[in-house]
Amino acid sequence: MEKITSFTIDHTRLLPGVYVSRKDHPGGQTITTFDLRMTRPNHEPVMNTAEMHAIEHLAATFLRNHAKYGDRTIYFGPMGCRTGFYLLLSGDYESRDIVPLMKELFAFIADFEGEVPGASEKDCGNCLDMNLPMAKYLASRYLKEVLEQITDRQLIYPE
């Protein structure tokens, strides 16, 4: 079988950042998949599922309710390797286009207070596996260390 595109990225040189992972064109419409890399692959510990789960709930809720991007949000979810998330938006975008949205999103998560949306037995299949304090910490770190000072090396996959 042919290697899928995401497995052809040199993860030894990949930094935390915001990357266009791929663009698909179902029915003539463009869907842009973003790689929101929060930790450096194979160089630092991966995120635990509890904080990733809390980030997923908060981010999906925020994005689907966003005034501009709500109806363009197709999916937000975790990477299996636990180093980041995938965001799929309807439209043809470049990484730099969504940096303001990502700053807004991760500031929302970093400052969030209260019950995580959908974190109940009725609404979620694993509602006990949530860690809001760690989700807030990771969101704050990504915002300050990556998004607020992002460089081209963190916007374009390494060659």
N, C-alpha and C positions, 0 to 999 in steps of 0.2 A: 504494500500500500504506500501511497505517497504521503510524505510528512505534511501535516497541516501547518499553515503559515505561522501560528503562534509558537510552534516548536522549532522554527527556523531562526528565531530571534536569539542573538548571543546573550544569554542570561549572565555570563561572567562579566559583561560590560554594561549591563542594564542598571540604571540608577532609578531611585524613586522619582516619579514624574507623572505626566499626562501624555499618553501616546495614542495615535490612531492605530488601532490594531488591524482593522480591515474596513472595507466598504463593500456592501452588497447591494444588489439592484433588483429585488423582487418586484415583478410587475412594473418595471420602469421607474420605481421609486428608490431613492438612495437611503440606505440605513448605514450610519456610521457607528462602528464599535470602538469604544475607547478602552484602553488599558490604563486604569488608575492605579499605578504601582505605588504602594505605601511603604514597603520595606525593600531593602536591597536583596535580591535573590541570592541565596547561599552565602550571605555575609553577615546576616543578623537574624535573630530569632523570628520565626513567622508569627503571625497573629493567632491567638487562640480563637476557637469557634464562638465562645460566648460574646466577646467584644465584636467580632465580625457580624454576628447575628444581630446585635443591637445596632451597629452601623447600618446594616442592610435595611432593617425596619425603619430607622430614622431617615435614611437617604431616599428610600423608595417613596415614603410618605411625603417628604419635602419635594422631591422632583415631580411627582404626579400632581401635586397641588401648586406648582410654580406657575405664576401668571404667564410667562413666555414659553417655558419648556414643558409644561404639564401635558399638553396634547402631543408633544413630540417625543416623550419618554416612552420607550418600548420596554426596557428592562434595566434593572440595576441588581447585580448580584455578585457573590464572592467567587474568586478564583479558587480552584481546587488546591493549588499550592499554598494558599493562605498568605500570599504576599500583596494582595490587592483585590480590586473589584473590576468588573466589566460594566460599562454603561453603554446602552444602545439607544441612539437617538435617530428619529426620522429626520433626514436632511443630510446634505453634503457639507461636512465640517472638517476643519483642521484642528489640531490640538490647541493652538493658541486661542481659537474661537471660544472655547468653553472654560478657559482659566477663570474668568470672572464668576461664572456659574459655580465652579468648583470651590472658589474662595467663599462664596455665599453659602454653599452647602456645608462645607466643613466647619465654618464659623457657627452655623446653626447647630451642628452636632456637638461641637466643643462647648457651646453655651447652653445646651438643652437641660431643662429641669423638668421633673415630673415622671409620669409613667411612659415607658416606651410604647408608641402606638402599636396596637396589634399584639401586645405581649400578654395575652390571656389564653387560658386553655381553650376557650371557645374560638379564638381567632388564629391560633398558631399551633403547629404540630409539635413544637419543642419550646414552649414558652419559658421554661425554667432555665434554659441555656442562654442567658443574657447577662452581660456585664457592662452596665451603663458607665460607671466611673472609668473603666479602662477604655471604652469606646470614646469617651470624651477626651481622655489623655491622648490617644492615638490620632484623633481628628485634629486636636490642637497642635500636635507635633507635625503632622503632615501640612497643616496650614502654614505654620511658622517656618519650618525648615525647607519646605518644598514650594508650595504655591505662592507664598509672598515674595520669593526670590528666585523664581523659576528661570532656567536658562535654556538655550536651544538644545543642549545635551539632555535635557529632561523633557523635551517636547518631540524629539525625533529619535526613533529607534537607532541604536548603534549599528553601523555597517559591519 
